[in-house]
Amino acid sequence: MLFGSWAAPMMRPLNDIDYVWLAREPQDFRKGINGLSIVVEEQLAHNPFSGHLFVFINKGRDKIKALYWERSGFCLWQKRLEKERFRWPEHLPDDVLTLDGQQLNWLLDGYV
């Protein structure tokens, strides 16, 4: 399980997630599970069925989507900010960045 419920009805990624792949290039958020799975395979060069968490941002940096495979199907999670923008790493040379669960939660909270 990648997401936990620690205060109903809130859901957050668990801190003990081993692999979080952060796609640094903004994505078209009209893409759903199928479109983002293709991005995972073609742009990130990873297997979307791996059980790892893949995180995407939109061009306005006010929305994040997280995609992962869980036993029998894909799960897609989204967070939208009303006034702020996510701080997204831009200064690194790679197209994909690896985080752990704690770092992802820091990013979701605006610390990274």
C-alpha positions as CSV (number, residue, x, y, z in Angstrom):
1,M,0.0,0.0,0.0
2,L,1.5,3.3,-1.1
3,F,-1.1,5.7,0.4
4,G,-2.4,5.7,3.9
5,S,-5.3,7.2,5.6
6,W,-4.2,8.9,8.8
7,A,-7.2,11.2,9.4
8,A,-10.4,10.4,7.6
9,P,-11.0,11.4,4.8
10,M,-7.4,12.6,4.1
11,M,-5.0,10.4,2.1
12,R,-1.3,11.0,1.8
13,P,1.6,8.9,0.4
14,L,3.2,6.8,3.1
15,N,6.7,7.9,4.2
16,D,8.2,4.5,3.8
17,I,7.7,4.3,0.0
18,D,10.9,3.1,-1.5
19,Y,10.8,4.5,-5.0
20,V,9.1,7.7,-6.2
21,W,9.9,8.7,-9.7
22,L,9.3,12.4,-10.3
23,A,8.9,13.4,-13.9
24,R,10.4,16.9,-14.1
25,E,8.8,18.0,-17.4
26,P,5.2,19.3,-17.1
27,Q,2.5,17.0,-18.5
28,D,-0.9,17.7,-20.1
29,F,-3.3,16.9,-17.3
30,R,-6.0,15.8,-19.7
31,K,-4.0,12.6,-19.7
32,G,-5.4,9.9,-17.5
33,I,-4.1,6.5,-16.5
34,N,-3.5,5.3,-20.0
35,G,-1.7,8.4,-21.2
36,L,0.5,8.7,-18.1
37,S,1.4,5.0,-18.3
38,I,2.7,5.7,-21.8
39,V,4.7,8.6,-20.4
40,V,6.2,6.3,-17.8
41,E,7.3,3.8,-20.4
42,E,8.4,6.1,-23.2
43,Q,9.7,9.2,-21.5
44,L,10.8,7.9,-18.1
45,A,11.9,4.5,-19.4
46,H,10.3,2.6,-16.5
47,N,7.7,-0.1,-16.1
48,P,4.3,1.3,-15.0
49,F,3.4,-2.1,-13.6
50,S,6.4,-2.1,-11.2
51,G,4.4,-0.9,-8.2
52,H,6.6,2.2,-8.0
53,L,5.0,5.7,-7.6
54,F,5.3,8.0,-10.6
55,V,4.6,11.7,-10.0
56,F,3.7,14.4,-12.6
57,I,3.1,18.1,-12.6
58,N,1.1,20.3,-14.9
59,K,2.4,23.4,-16.7
60,G,0.9,25.8,-14.1
61,R,2.6,23.9,-11.3
62,D,-0.6,23.9,-9.2
63,K,-1.6,20.3,-9.8
64,I,0.2,17.0,-9.1
65,K,-0.8,13.5,-10.3
66,A,0.6,10.3,-8.9
67,L,0.2,7.0,-10.7
68,Y,0.9,3.5,-9.4
69,W,0.0,-0.1,-10.0
70,E,-1.6,-1.9,-7.0
71,R,-2.2,-5.7,-7.3
72,S,-5.1,-5.6,-9.8
73,G,-5.1,-2.2,-11.4
74,F,-3.8,1.3,-11.6
75,C,-4.5,4.0,-9.1
76,L,-4.4,7.7,-9.9
77,W,-4.2,10.4,-7.2
78,Q,-4.3,14.1,-7.7
79,K,-3.7,17.2,-5.6
80,R,-4.7,20.7,-6.7
81,L,-3.5,23.9,-5.0
82,E,-5.9,26.8,-4.8
83,K,-3.4,29.7,-4.4
84,E,0.2,28.4,-4.2
85,R,2.5,26.6,-6.7
86,F,4.4,23.4,-6.1
87,R,8.2,23.9,-5.9
88,W,9.5,21.7,-8.6
89,P,13.2,20.9,-9.1
90,E,14.4,22.5,-12.4
91,H,18.1,22.7,-11.9
92,L,19.0,19.0,-12.2
93,P,20.1,17.6,-15.6
94,D,18.0,14.4,-15.7
95,D,14.4,14.1,-16.9
96,V,13.4,12.0,-13.9
97,L,14.3,12.4,-10.2
98,T,14.1,9.7,-7.5
99,L,12.6,10.6,-4.2
100,D,11.5,8.6,-1.1
101,G,8.1,8.9,0.5
102,Q,9.2,11.5,3.1
103,Q,10.7,13.7,0.4
104,L,7.5,13.4,-1.6
105,N,5.4,14.5,1.4
106,W,7.8,17.5,1.9
107,L,7.2,18.4,-1.8
108,L,3.4,18.1,-1.3
109,D,3.7,20.4,1.8
110,G,5.8,23.0,-0.1
111,Y,9.2,22.4,1.5
112,V,11.2,21.0,-1.4
